[in-house]
């Protein structure tokens, strides 16, 4: 089963109350990654940044400023 088929299967099983939220998320992804024509390299950098942020692997503004001085 392809990813598209899996996604369609999941959407079919979604409660009606969540469909609007799911559509909002899909449109967000489309706008973020398709409409803006982000390159594969940029997508990888975004994913790496998001992953690092989620792991807490980032500098605060104060830490960044002190390293620049």
N, C-alpha and C positions, 0 to 999 in steps of 0.2 A: 504494500500500500504506500502510495506517495505521500509526501507531507501535505500536499494540497488536499488529497482525499481524506487524510486524517483530520485536517482542519475542518473540512466540510462536515465530516461525521460528528465532530465535537460540537460544531455550531448547531447541527440538527438536534442534538441532545440538550442544548442550553435552555435553561428556563427563560420564558419570555421576558421576565423582569430584568434579566441581565443582558439581553440582546443589544439594547441601546448603548450600554457601557462597552460591550465588546466591539460594536461598530465604531464608537469614538476612538477606541484604542487602535483598531485597524487603520482608521483614517489618520491618526497621529503617526503611526509607523510609515504610512504611505507618504505623508508630507515630509517627515523627517529624513527618510532614506531614499525615496524614489523621486519625488517632485523636485528636490533640491540637487539631484544628480551628484550625490556624494560618491567619490571613487571608492573602490574596494580597499585601497590603502587607508583612506580616511575612515571608512567604516571599521576597520581593524583598530585604528587608533582610538576611535570613540568607544568601542567595546572594551579595549584595554583600560581606558580611563575610567569607564563606569565600573569595571571590575575592581580596579585599585581603590576607587572611592568606597565601594561597598565593603572592602576589606579594611578600610581605615588607613590605607597606605597613601597618604597625601600630607602636604605641608599646610599649616594654617597660614593666614596672611602675615602674621607676626614672624613666624619661622622663615617664610620666604623672604621677607624684608630684611631680616637679620643676616641671611646668607648673601644677599645682594650688597650689603654694606661692607 
